[in-house]
Amino acid sequence: MVIDVVSDESTTLQVRAYAEFRFFTALARHAGLIRRVEIACQPGRQPPADAASCDAHVVLESAAMVRARARHRHVCGAIDSAAAQIAHLMRQPVAQTPSS
């Protein structure tokens, strides 16, 4: 399972490391089903008016894709929400069924 955090210069190394950690822990039990995880984090520009966001795309070995998008007042909250959404989706039978 490859985890790639895509972001611009406004995302700190700490936020990138946090995103990698949260998604790894959320998806470790499904590692054999996952080819790649791409996470895009965007801190809010002027909190609290402009919320931070986290978009996650999980490409499965079957070539299917699972996606989640979360917004929160803080970027770490958006990461937590997106990781929880992806973990929930991966527990669904459709995400675990290999394609023919």
N, CA, C and O atoms as a printed pandas DataFrame, in Angstrom:
     atom_number atom_name residue_name chain_id  residue_number  x_coord  y_coord  z_coord
0              1         N          MET        A               1    0.849   -1.169    0.000
1              2        CA          MET        A               1    0.000    0.000    0.000
2              3         C          MET        A               1    0.897    1.236    0.000
3              4         O          MET        A               1    1.706    1.428    0.908
4              5         N          VAL        A               2    0.748    2.056   -1.011
5              6        CA          VAL        A               2    1.501    3.302   -1.126
6              7         C          VAL        A               2    0.579    4.444   -0.715
7              8         O          VAL        A               2   -0.545    4.550   -1.205
8              9         N          ILE        A               3    1.057    5.291    0.180
9             10        CA          ILE        A               3    0.285    6.461    0.617
10            11         C          ILE        A               3    1.031    7.695    0.156
11            12         O          ILE        A               3    2.201    7.884    0.488
12            13         N          ASP        A               4    0.344    8.542   -0.619
13            14        CA          ASP        A               4    0.946    9.751   -1.168
14            15         C          ASP        A               4    0.108   10.949   -0.755
15            16         O          ASP        A               4   -1.086   11.012   -1.047
16            17         N          VAL        A               5    0.739   11.900   -0.073
17            18        CA          VAL        A               5    0.055   13.131    0.320
18            19         C          VAL        A               5    0.428   14.208   -0.679
19            20         O          VAL        A               5    1.591   14.600   -0.780
20            21         N          VAL        A               6   -0.552   14.681   -1.410
21            22        CA          VAL        A               6   -0.361   15.718   -2.420
22            23         C          VAL        A               6   -0.839   17.036   -1.816
23            24         O          VAL        A               6   -1.979   17.140   -1.365
24            25         N          SER        A               7    0.028   18.030   -1.810
25            26        CA          SER        A               7   -0.353   19.302   -1.216
26            27         C          SER        A               7    0.509   20.417   -1.773
27            28         O          SER        A               7    1.482   20.181   -2.489
28            29         N          ASP        A               8    0.133   21.626   -1.432
29            30        CA          ASP        A               8    0.933   22.770   -1.860
30            31         C          ASP        A               8    1.846   23.203   -0.709
31            32         O          ASP        A               8    1.920   22.534    0.322
32            33         N          GLU        A               9    2.527   24.310   -0.895
33            34        CA          GLU        A               9    3.495   24.767    0.093
34            35         C          GLU        A               9    2.868   25.203    1.413
35            36         O          GLU        A               9    3.582   25.365    2.403
36            37         N          SER        A              10    1.554   25.395    1.451
37            38        CA          SER        A              10    0.908   25.818    2.693
38            39         C          SER        A              10    0.705   24.655    3.666
39            40         O          SER        A              10    0.360   24.879    4.826
40            41         N          THR        A              11    0.911   23.431    3.216
41            42        CA          THR        A              11    0.762   22.261    4.078
42            43         C          THR        A              11    2.107   21.924    4.709
43            44         O          THR        A              11    3.086   21.673    4.007
44            45         N          THR        A              12    2.146   21.920    6.030
45            46        CA          THR        A              12    3.401   21.671    6.739
46            47         C          THR        A              12    3.779   20.192    6.697
47            48         O          THR        A              12    2.947   19.332    6.409
48            49         N          LEU        A              13    5.035   19.915    6.985
49            50        CA          LEU        A              13    5.498   18.536    7.060
50            51         C          LEU        A              13    4.769   17.764    8.151
51            52         O          LEU        A              13    4.523   16.566    8.010
52            53         N          GLN        A              14    4.423   18.448    9.241
53            54        CA          GLN        A              14    3.696   17.800   10.326
54            55         C          GLN        A              14    2.310   17.356    9.875
55            56         O          GLN        A              14    1.857   16.268   10.230
56            57         N          VAL        A              15    1.636   18.195    9.094
57            58        CA          VAL        A              15    0.312   17.845    8.586
58            59         C          VAL        A              15    0.423   16.678    7.607
59            60         O          VAL        A              15   -0.406   15.768    7.634
60            61         N          ARG        A              16    1.421   16.696    6.758
61            62        CA          ARG        A              16    1.628   15.595    5.815
62            63         C          ARG        A              16    1.864   14.283    6.569
63            64         O          ARG        A              16    1.280   13.253    6.233
64            65         N          ALA        A              17    2.725   14.331    7.591
65            66        CA          ALA        A              17    3.015   13.130    8.379
66            67         C          ALA        A              17    1.757   12.655    9.118
67            68         O          ALA        A              17    1.512   11.453    9.216
68            69         N          TYR        A              18    0.971   13.589    9.633
69            70        CA          TYR        A              18   -0.256   13.231   10.333
70            71         C          TYR        A              18   -1.235   12.538    9.380
71            72         O          TYR        A              18   -1.860   11.542    9.745
72            73         N          ALA        A              19   -1.365   13.063    8.174
73            74        CA          ALA        A              19   -2.262   12.457    7.184
74            75         C          ALA        A              19   -1.810   11.039    6.846
75            76         O          ALA        A              19   -2.631   10.123    6.794
76            77         N          GLU        A              20   -0.533   10.856    6.619
77            78        CA          GLU        A              20   -0.009    9.514    6.329
78            79         C          GLU        A              20   -0.316    8.552    7.478
79            80         O          GLU        A              20   -0.771    7.431    7.250
80            81         N          PHE        A              21   -0.069    8.990    8.701
81            82        CA          PHE        A              21   -0.302    8.155    9.874
82            83         C          PHE        A              21   -1.774    7.791   10.021
83            84         O          PHE        A              21   -2.109    6.625   10.229
84            85         N          ARG        A              22   -2.662    8.792    9.912
85            86        CA          ARG        A              22   -4.097    8.543   10.114
86            87         C          ARG        A              22   -4.646    7.583    9.059
87            88         O          ARG        A              22   -5.429    6.690    9.384
88            89         N          PHE        A              23   -4.247    7.757    7.810
89            90        CA          PHE        A              23   -4.754    6.866    6.761
90            91         C          PHE        A              23   -4.125    5.483    6.869
91            92         O          PHE        A              23   -4.793    4.483    6.605
92            93         N          PHE        A              24   -2.860    5.408    7.249
93            94        CA          PHE        A              24   -2.249    4.095    7.425
94            95         C          PHE        A              24   -2.969    3.322    8.531
95            96         O          PHE        A              24   -3.308    2.152    8.349
96            97         N          THR        A              25   -3.201    3.963    9.665
97            98        CA          THR        A              25   -3.861    3.260   10.762
98            99         C          THR        A              25   -5.308    2.915   10.420
99           100         O          THR        A              25   -5.816    1.883   10.859
100          101         N          ALA        A              26   -5.970    3.760    9.648
101          102        CA          ALA        A              26   -7.357    3.492    9.265
102          103         C          ALA        A              26   -7.471    2.353    8.258
103          104         O          ALA        A              26   -8.482    1.652    8.221
104          105         N          LEU        A              27   -6.432    2.167    7.439
105          106        CA          LEU        A              27   -6.516    1.210    6.331
106          107         C          LEU        A              27   -5.584    0.011    6.443
107          108         O          LEU        A              27   -5.598   -0.845    5.558
108          109         N          ALA        A              28   -4.788   -0.084    7.480
109          110        CA          ALA        A              28   -3.793   -1.156    7.597
110          111         C          ALA        A              28   -4.419   -2.546    7.484
111          112         O          ALA        A              28   -3.826   -3.437    6.876
112          113         N          ARG        A              29   -5.588   -2.740    8.049
113          114        CA          ARG        A              29   -6.223   -4.062    7.990
114          115         C          ARG        A              29   -6.651   -4.447    6.577
115          116         O          ARG        A              29   -6.919   -5.617    6.306
116          117         N          HIS        A              30   -6.715   -3.464    5.675
117          118        CA          HIS        A              30   -7.121   -3.712    4.287
118          119         C          HIS        A              30   -5.946   -3.582    3.312
119          120         O          HIS        A              30   -6.156   -3.502    2.101
120          121         N          ALA        A              31   -4.723   -3.561    3.825
121          122        CA          ALA        A              31   -3.541   -3.288    3.001
122          123         C          ALA        A              31   -3.427   -4.210    1.797
123          124         O          ALA        A              31   -2.968   -3.779    0.739
124          125         N          GLY        A              32   -3.829   -5.455    1.928
125          126        CA          GLY        A              32   -3.741   -6.393    0.814
126          127         C          GLY        A              32   -4.685   -6.083   -0.330
127          128         O          GLY        A              32   -4.492   -6.569   -1.445
128          129         N          LEU        A              33   -5.704   -5.277   -0.067
129          130        CA          LEU        A              33   -6.677   -4.910   -1.094
130          131         C          LEU        A              33   -6.355   -3.583   -1.774
131          132         O          LEU        A              33   -6.956   -3.237   -2.791
132          133         N          ILE        A              34   -5.399   -2.841   -1.204
133          134        CA          ILE        A              34   -5.157   -1.462   -1.642
134          135         C          ILE        A              34   -3.853   -1.346   -2.416
135          136         O          ILE        A              34   -2.802   -1.814   -1.976
136          137         N          ARG        A              35   -3.945   -0.713   -3.573
137          138        CA          ARG        A              35   -2.763   -0.429   -4.383
138          139         C          ARG        A              35   -2.155    0.915   -3.982
139          140         O          ARG        A              35   -0.947    1.017   -3.773
140          141         N          ARG        A              36   -2.998    1.944   -3.877
141          142        CA          ARG        A              36   -2.485    3.292   -3.655
142          143         C          ARG        A              36   -3.527    4.148   -2.939
143          144         O          ARG        A              36   -4.729    4.004   -3.162
144          145         N          VAL        A              37   -3.045    5.039   -2.079
145          146        CA          VAL        A              37   -3.891    6.017   -1.395
146          147         C          VAL        A              37   -3.334    7.392   -1.725
147          148         O          VAL        A              37   -2.154    7.657   -1.494
148          149         N          GLU        A              38   -4.166    8.259   -2.257
149          150        CA          GLU        A              38   -3.753    9.635   -2.558
150          151         C          GLU        A              38   -4.593   10.576   -1.710
151          152         O          GLU        A              38   -5.823   10.533   -1.735
152          153         N          ILE        A              39   -3.906   11.423   -0.962
153          154        CA          ILE        A              39   -4.563   12.340   -0.039
154          155         C          ILE        A              39   -4.188   13.763   -0.428
155          156         O          ILE        A              39   -3.009   14.074   -0.599
156          157         N          ALA        A              40   -5.181   14.622   -0.566
157          158        CA          ALA        A              40   -4.941   16.032   -0.864
158          159         C          ALA        A              40   -5.504   16.860    0.289
159          160         O          ALA        A              40   -6.707   16.847    0.547
160          161         N          CYS        A              41   -4.624   17.574    0.975
161          162        CA          CYS        A              41   -5.023   18.402    2.110
162          163         C          CYS        A              41   -4.892   19.869    1.735
163          164         O          CYS        A              41   -3.931   20.280    1.084
164          165         N          GLN        A              42   -5.865   20.639    2.154
165          166        CA          GLN        A              42   -5.836   22.076    1.883
166          167         C          GLN        A              42   -6.233   22.803    3.157
167          168         O          GLN        A              42   -7.401   22.775    3.543
168          169         N          PRO        A              43   -5.279   23.457    3.820
169          170        CA          PRO        A              43   -5.641   24.232    5.009
170          171         C          PRO        A              43   -6.559   25.385    4.633
171          172         O          PRO        A              43   -6.459   25.920    3.528
172          173         N          GLY        A              44   -7.442   25.770    5.527
173          174        CA          GLY        A              44   -8.302   26.923    5.283
174          175         C          GLY        A              44   -7.462   28.181    5.211
175          176         O          GLY        A              44   -6.472   28.315    5.930
176          177         N          ARG        A              45   -7.849   29.091    4.358
177          178        CA          ARG        A              45   -7.069   30.320    4.162
178          179         C          ARG        A              45   -7.316   31.343    5.269
179          180         O          ARG        A              45   -6.377   31.979    5.748
180          181         N          GLN        A              46   -8.579   31.504    5.676
181          182        CA          GLN        A              46   -8.920   32.484    6.699
182          183         C          GLN        A              46   -9.912   31.877    7.676
183          184         O          GLN        A              46  -11.110   32.153    7.598
184          185         N          PRO        A              47   -9.424   31.051    8.595
185          186        CA          PRO        A              47  -10.327   30.394    9.533
186          187         C          PRO        A              47  -11.093   31.429   10.342
187          188         O          PRO        A              47  -10.543   32.499   10.605
188          189         N          PRO        A              48  -12.308   31.178   10.743
189          190        CA          PRO        A              48  -13.079   29.968   10.475
190          191         C          PRO        A              48  -13.931   30.060    9.221
191          192         O          PRO        A              48  -14.638   29.108    8.891
192          193         N          ALA        A              49  -13.881   31.178    8.517
193          194        CA          ALA        A              49  -14.750   31.357    7.347
194          195         C          ALA        A              49  -14.446   30.361    6.234
195          196         O          ALA        A              49  -15.368   29.881    5.575
196          197         N          ASP        A              50  -13.194   30.045    6.013
197          198        CA          ASP        A              50  -12.792   29.152    4.931
198          199         C          ASP        A              50  -12.272   27.854    5.534
199          200         O          ASP        A              50  -11.138   27.797    6.011
200          201         N          ALA        A              51  -13.093   26.819    5.515
201          202        CA          ALA        A              51  -12.740   25.560    6.159
202          203         C          ALA        A              51  -11.622   24.838    5.418
203          204         O          ALA        A              51  -11.459   24.976    4.206
204          205         N          ALA        A              52  -10.857   24.063    6.184
205          206        CA          ALA        A              52   -9.823   23.204    5.601
206          207         C          ALA        A              52  -10.512   22.004    4.969
207          208         O          ALA        A              52  -11.648   21.677    5.316
208          209         N          SER        A              53   -9.819   21.345    4.036
209          210        CA          SER        A              53  -10.415   20.185    3.382
210          211         C          SER        A              53   -9.399   19.065    3.246
211          212         O          SER        A              53   -8.188   19.283    3.275
212          213         N          CYS        A              54   -9.934   17.855    3.097
213          214        CA          CYS        A              54   -9.108   16.686    2.847
214          215         C          CYS        A              54   -9.869   15.790    1.874
215          216         O          CYS        A              54  -10.987   15.359    2.155
216          217         N          ASP        A              55   -9.257   15.519    0.739
217          218        CA          ASP        A              55   -9.818   14.607   -0.263
218          219         C          ASP        A              55   -8.939   13.365   -0.294
219          220         O          ASP        A              55   -7.712   13.461   -0.327
220          221         N          ALA        A              56   -9.575   12.205   -0.285
221          222        CA          ALA        A              56   -8.821   10.954   -0.314
222          223         C          ALA        A              56   -9.351   10.059   -1.422
223          224         O          ALA        A              56  -10.560    9.919   -1.603
224          225         N          HIS        A              57   -8.427    9.456   -2.161
225          226        CA          HIS        A              57   -8.754    8.518   -3.232
226          227         C          HIS        A              57   -7.968    7.244   -2.954
227          228         O          HIS        A              57   -6.742    7.272   -2.850
228          229         N          VAL        A              58   -8.673    6.139   -2.837
229          230        CA          VAL        A              58   -8.042    4.852   -2.583
230          231         C          VAL        A              58   -8.252    3.984   -3.821
231          232         O          VAL        A              58   -9.385    3.676   -4.192
232          233         N          VAL        A              59   -7.154    3.598   -4.449
233          234        CA          VAL        A              59   -7.224    2.730   -5.621
234          235         C          VAL        A              59   -6.981    1.305   -5.137
235          236         O          VAL        A              59   -5.930    1.001   -4.572
236          237         N          LEU        A              60   -7.961    0.439   -5.363
237          238        CA          LEU        A              60   -7.866   -0.940   -4.923
238          239         C          LEU        A              60   -7.129   -1.788   -5.950
239          240         O          LEU        A              60   -7.009   -1.397   -7.111
240          241         N          GLU        A              61   -6.641   -2.933   -5.530
241          242        CA          GLU        A              61   -5.969   -3.861   -6.432
242          243         C          GLU        A              61   -6.895   -4.303   -7.564
243          244         O          GLU        A              61   -6.431   -4.654   -8.649
244          245         N          SER        A              62   -8.192   -4.286   -7.312
245          246        CA          SER        A              62   -9.165   -4.661   -8.336
246          247         C          SER        A              62   -9.413   -3.535   -9.334
247          248         O          SER        A              62  -10.229   -3.691  -10.242
248          249         N          ALA        A              63   -8.722   -2.404   -9.184
249          250        CA          ALA        A              63   -8.839   -1.209  -10.013
250          251         C          ALA        A              63  -10.065   -0.373   -9.667
251          252         O          ALA        A              63  -10.288    0.667  -10.287
252          253         N          ALA        A              64  -10.860   -0.798   -8.697
253          254        CA          ALA        A              64  -11.965    0.026   -8.208
254          255         C          ALA        A              64  -11.384    1.173   -7.390
255          256         O          ALA        A              64  -10.223    1.126   -6.983
256          257         N          MET        A              65  -12.198    2.209   -7.149
257          258        CA          MET        A              65  -11.738    3.355   -6.385
258          259         C          MET        A              65  -12.749    3.690   -5.303
259          260         O          MET        A              65  -13.959    3.618   -5.518
260          261         N          VAL        A              66  -12.233    4.057   -4.136
261          262        CA          VAL        A              66  -13.059    4.520   -3.020
262          263         C          VAL        A              66  -12.618    5.940   -2.738
263          264         O          VAL        A              66  -11.421    6.220   -2.666
264          265         N          ARG        A              67  -13.589    6.851   -2.576
265          266        CA          ARG        A              67  -13.267    8.270   -2.388
266          267         C          ARG        A              67  -13.988    8.840   -1.183
267          268         O          ARG        A              67  -15.069    8.387   -0.807
268          269         N          ALA        A              68  -13.365    9.842   -0.588
269          270        CA          ALA        A              68  -13.995   10.574    0.518
270          271         C          ALA        A              68  -13.528   12.020    0.470
271          272         O          ALA        A              68  -12.420   12.321    0.026
272          273         N          ARG        A              69  -14.395   12.901    0.936
273          274        CA          ARG        A              69  -14.064   14.332    1.030
274          275         C          ARG        A              69  -14.604   14.836    2.358
275          276         O          ARG        A              69  -15.746   14.561    2.726
276          277         N          ALA        A              70  -13.770   15.576    3.068
277          278        CA          ALA        A              70  -14.196   16.124    4.354
278          279         C          ALA        A              70  -13.728   17.568    4.484
279          280         O          ALA        A              70  -12.676   17.956    3.976
280          281         N          ARG        A              71  -14.541   18.342    5.179
281          282        CA          ARG        A              71  -14.189   19.730    5.488
282          283         C          ARG        A              71  -14.319   19.905    6.988
283          284         O          ARG        A              71  -15.177   19.300    7.631
284          285         N          HIS        A              72  -13.455   20.738    7.529
285          286        CA          HIS        A              72  -13.460   20.958    8.972
286          287         C          HIS        A              72  -12.805   22.304    9.234
287          288         O          HIS        A              72  -12.133   22.865    8.369
288          289         N          ARG        A              73  -13.008   22.798   10.409
289          290        CA          ARG        A              73  -12.407   24.074   10.792
290          291         C          ARG        A              73  -10.878   24.012   10.762
291          292         O          ARG        A              73  -10.217   24.993   10.422
292          293         N          HIS        A              74  -10.323   22.850   11.122
293          294        CA          HIS        A              74   -8.872   22.643   11.139
294          295         C          HIS        A              74   -8.519   21.502   10.199
295          296         O          HIS        A              74   -9.308   20.573   10.025
296          297         N          VAL        A              75   -7.347   21.564    9.596
297          298        CA          VAL        A              75   -6.941   20.557    8.619
298          299         C          VAL        A              75   -6.850   19.163    9.250
299          300         O          VAL        A              75   -7.204   18.176    8.606
300          301         N          CYS        A              76   -6.384   19.068   10.490
301          302        CA          CYS        A              76   -6.305   17.744   11.127
302          303         C          CYS        A              76   -7.692   17.159   11.360
303          304         O          CYS        A              76   -7.860   15.941   11.293
304          305         N          GLY        A              77   -8.667   17.976   11.625
305          306        CA          GLY        A              77  -10.044   17.501   11.754
306          307         C          GLY        A              77  -10.575   16.989   10.424
307          308         O          GLY        A              77  -11.287   15.985   10.384
308          309         N          ALA        A              78  -10.234   17.673    9.336
309          310        CA          ALA        A              78  -10.639   17.217    8.005
310          311         C          ALA        A              78   -9.970   15.881    7.675
311          312         O          ALA        A              78  -10.601   14.997    7.095
312          313         N          ILE        A              79   -8.707   15.734    8.038
313          314        CA          ILE        A              79   -7.995   14.470    7.817
314          315         C          ILE        A              79   -8.656   13.348    8.608
315          316         O          ILE        A              79   -8.891   12.265    8.072
316          317         N          ASP        A              80   -8.955   13.599    9.873
317          318        CA          ASP        A              80   -9.609   12.591   10.711
318          319         C          ASP        A              80  -10.943   12.151   10.110
319          320         O          ASP        A              80  -11.242   10.958   10.056
320          321         N          SER        A              81  -11.734   13.108    9.665
321          322        CA          SER        A              81  -13.050   12.794    9.094
322          323         C          SER        A              81  -12.932   11.988    7.804
323          324         O          SER        A              81  -13.661   11.017    7.607
324          325         N          ALA        A              82  -12.022   12.386    6.934
325          326        CA          ALA        A              82  -11.838   11.668    5.667
326          327         C          ALA        A              82  -11.322   10.247    5.916
327          328         O          ALA        A              82  -11.773    9.306    5.263
328          329         N          ALA        A              83  -10.388   10.085    6.847
329          330        CA          ALA        A              83   -9.867    8.755    7.168
330          331         C          ALA        A              83  -10.978    7.869    7.738
331          332         O          ALA        A              83  -11.056    6.686    7.407
332          333         N          ALA        A              84  -11.826    8.427    8.581
333          334        CA          ALA        A              84  -12.940    7.661    9.143
334          335         C          ALA        A              84  -13.925    7.258    8.051
335          336         O          ALA        A              84  -14.423    6.132    8.053
336          337         N          GLN        A              85  -14.211    8.164    7.120
337          338        CA          GLN        A              85  -15.120    7.848    6.008
338          339         C          GLN        A              85  -14.561    6.712    5.154
339          340         O          GLN        A              85  -15.285    5.780    4.805
340          341         N          ILE        A              86  -13.281    6.789    4.820
341          342        CA          ILE        A              86  -12.650    5.754    3.999
342          343         C          ILE        A              86  -12.662    4.417    4.736
343          344         O          ILE        A              86  -12.971    3.385    4.139
344          345         N          ALA        A              87  -12.330    4.424    6.023
345          346        CA          ALA        A              87  -12.335    3.181    6.806
346          347         C          ALA        A              87  -13.735    2.566    6.807
347          348         O          ALA        A              87  -13.887    1.352    6.670
348          349         N          HIS        A              88  -14.750    3.408    6.961
349          350        CA          HIS        A              88  -16.132    2.914    6.930
350          351         C          HIS        A              88  -16.471    2.315    5.567
351          352         O          HIS        A              88  -17.065    1.239    5.495
352          353         N          LEU        A              89  -16.103    2.995    4.501
353          354        CA          LEU        A              89  -16.387    2.493    3.154
354          355         C          LEU        A              89  -15.660    1.180    2.869
355          356         O          LEU        A              89  -16.187    0.306    2.181
356          357         N          MET        A              90  -14.455    1.052    3.400
357          358        CA          MET        A              90  -13.686   -0.171    3.169
358          359         C          MET        A              90  -14.278   -1.365    3.911
359          360         O          MET        A              90  -14.021   -2.509    3.536
360          361         N          ARG        A              91  -15.061   -1.120    4.951
361          362        CA          ARG        A              91  -15.711   -2.219    5.662
362          363         C          ARG        A              91  -16.943   -2.736    4.919
363          364         O          ARG        A              91  -17.488   -3.783    5.268
364          365         N          GLN        A              92  -17.380   -1.999    3.893
365          366        CA          GLN        A              92  -18.543   -2.413    3.116
366          367         C          GLN        A              92  -18.166   -3.575    2.205
367          368         O          GLN        A              92  -17.043   -3.611    1.701
368          369         N          PRO        A              93  -19.067   -4.522    1.981
369          370        CA          PRO        A              93  -18.762   -5.687    1.143
370          371         C          PRO        A              93  -18.335   -5.339   -0.281
371          372         O          PRO        A              93  -17.499   -6.044   -0.845
372          373         N          VAL        A              94  -18.871   -4.287   -0.878
373          374        CA          VAL        A              94  -18.551   -3.935   -2.249
374          375         C          VAL        A              94  -17.066   -3.578   -2.386
375          376         O          VAL        A              94  -16.435   -3.930   -3.383
376          377         N          ALA        A              95  -16.512   -2.887   -1.396
377          378        CA          ALA        A              95  -15.109   -2.481   -1.446
378          379         C          ALA        A              95  -14.177   -3.686   -1.368
379          380         O          ALA        A              95  -13.047   -3.626   -1.852
380          381         N          GLN        A              96  -14.637   -4.775   -0.767
381          382        CA          GLN        A              96  -13.776   -5.925   -0.577
382          383         C          GLN        A              96  -13.968   -7.025   -1.601
383          384         O          GLN        A              96  -13.257   -8.029   -1.562
384          385         N          THR        A              97  -14.910   -6.861   -2.515
385          386        CA          THR        A              97  -15.166   -7.872   -3.521
386          387         C          THR        A              97  -14.216   -7.684   -4.697
387          388         O          THR        A              97  -14.269   -6.642   -5.351
388          389         N          PRO        A              98  -13.340   -8.663   -4.996
389          390        CA          PRO        A              98  -12.462   -8.512   -6.144
390          391         C          PRO        A              98  -13.257   -8.573   -7.444
391          392         O          PRO        A              98  -14.211   -9.341   -7.568
392          393         N          SER        A              99  -12.847   -7.751   -8.411
393          394        CA          SER        A              99  -13.538   -7.789   -9.706
394          395         C          SER        A              99  -13.021   -8.933  -10.546
395          396         O          SER        A              99  -11.891   -9.381  -10.354
396          397         N          SER        A             100  -13.827   -9.411  -11.471
397          398        CA          SER        A             100  -13.436  -10.532  -12.330
398          399         C          SER        A             100  -12.633  -10.061  -13.493
399          400         O          SER        A             100  -12.217  -10.868  -14.324
